[in-house]
């Protein structure tokens, strides 16, 4: 009996929420907050160092009365697919058998990963001609902000002096700079406000520079100072939580 009453209550709340907001008949301005995931492949100068990147982040913004959107988004980037080979990066630290030894003379395990993050201001519009209600439809965004990526080096339980602390900076290829992005996909805003998401194609371009003055694996080669073109392209999906204004209650007096 309790489960039945709870089911009826939830159904009533959902129906009331949909009825009060009139999602199908009117555009409702609202703040939007959410989490997102993306997967991108590397292009341009970036593909010389990395392959596939995962993007996990948060987003927040405001959808206006005419379905224009303005927001801020940030993603943490991570991946294991390094195109710069392990041998090229650490060949001068290896013995004749290809091993790297720690400070005790034991064979060490040195791991490398791709890491980074970006933060973008975004603007766009929801074109509701294709939407199931006036708040859903084709979702187009462009953005601009900051990009940072590097090689993360871990020696786990071993201490390898040549790749510890400040010495890691000679291997991590830290690169930062200006970033632009584009997204085209679909925004779904549920009539009952519980199902709200977007999904689509994503592209990102970084106009970056190397921030280290020396690479220990090739100390005789000057570090390039030219502007890099770091391209990423793939997909992005996100789950959104709208914050609707409470509908005023109507009071009637005889």
Secondary structure, DSSP 8 states (H G I E B T S, - for coil): -HHHHHHHHHHHHHHHHHHHHTTTTS---EEEEEEEEEEEEEEEGGGGTB--EEEEEEEEEEE-TTSEEEEEEEEEEEES-BSS-HHHHHGGG--TTS-EE-TTS-EE--EEEEEEEEEEEEEEEEEGGGSSSTT-EEEEEEEEEEEEEEEEEE-TT---GGGSGGGGGGTS--EEEEEEEEEEEEEEE-TTSS-EEEEEEEEEEEEEEE--S--GGGTTS----S-EEEEEEEEEEEEEEEE-----------
